[in-house]
Amino acid sequence: MKKINIITLGCSKNIVDSERLAMQLQQGGYLLLHNSPQPARITIINTCGFINDAKEEAIDTILQCVQAKQRGEIEQLFVMGCLVQRYADALRKEIPEVDEYFGVNSFAAILQQLNAAQRDALHTQRLISTPQHYAYLKVAEGCNWHCGYCAIPLIRGKYVSTPLPDLLQEATSLAGQGVRELMLVAQDLTYYGLDLYHKRSIAPLVHSLSQIEGIEWLRLHYGYPTQFPRDLIDEMHDNPKVCKYLDIPFQHINDGVLQRMQRGHSQKDILNLIETLRRRCPDVALRTTLLVGYPNEDEAAFEELLRFVQDVRFERLGVFAYSEEDGTHAATHYADNVPAAEKQRRCDEVMRLQSRISAQLNEAKVGKTFRVIADRIEGKYTIARTQYDSPEVDGEVLIADTSLQAGAFYQVTITSANEFDLFGELRVEN
Ligand code: SF4
């Protein structure tokens, strides 16, 4: 069997795309590898083109594979995804050693290139690349917002919800493969259904997914503040299978910056939403993403952002420096006038503040018992997570016991903590 190695860069939505393509290629008679360090005769790179750092990583990966091809380790090299969607012509000109470039949504062309038939009956099936007990479920493609700094609508197009029956079929198939935890992802999770069913339908979708046997945890990523569906908060409160966890990028809190970012909501809207979430679900873990150094972000606006971080005390927080992206509203309307060193200083200051908050929040968990899912064994520890920790991006729970089984749930009492992780001991098995 000919081997194909799919190298996936970027976000969880790209992971899902790669897994869907992998299933089709496997049915076409290929042996599939995901992100294998060993070069395979056929290599496909699924790229990200969101911001400069991601573009640089994609280019580096392509060039490394071109060198492996020149050494005779790779026969056919294909590049797909967001970077190609944005820069296909330049890539073809600059790196002609790649056999072919494919934009987003070009499965049919890739399968044809590899003489594999497209099997529509398999459109809800995936060859998962994550550990067997958790997987991402992409509920929609594209985005209808026009945030000033963001190139995604230019790359992925309009918002297209995946029909609910297809998502239930996909989730049932994943549960059949041993998946216990599903991370629901999209560019904007809370917009789900508005295009297809003319009403926000994320809460009914989550409720239906929770009925699938084997699915124990449902995790919500990429919420959007504007018109946040209240029934989703109720579903999170009422449904024991919905993790008390919400990833919702707020980006900023200063009204002037929010307006120039075209976010469509105000400081007051954000604070009201956080208050509502925490009143309805007191133990909800909020993960957010902030953007510093946006054009004309002055010291006063940045100080306001620091106070927001200090006051809200997010359980999880990431911060990015503004990166000017071709074709975006910000790039065509504002000068990128915050110096790079100042952007970095602001990122560092936010993370310094957040690490103190994280350490305090983690310390407060010592002595408490939590239900955890075991992920893997590492050295003398089992690495696990509570419902407040998403894989790959959040802290973990380290248990000094290697007899635990990946994908199983345990009760663990926290014995100590640092700013990132918790340490615990097994309480009872359930
Ligand atoms: S919601 Fe805004 S930041 Fe997110 S993908 Fe859409 S345009 Fe980009």
Residues whose N, C-alpha, C, O or C-beta is under 5 A from the ligand:
A	BS01	SF4	C143 W145 H146 C147 C150 I152 Q187 D188
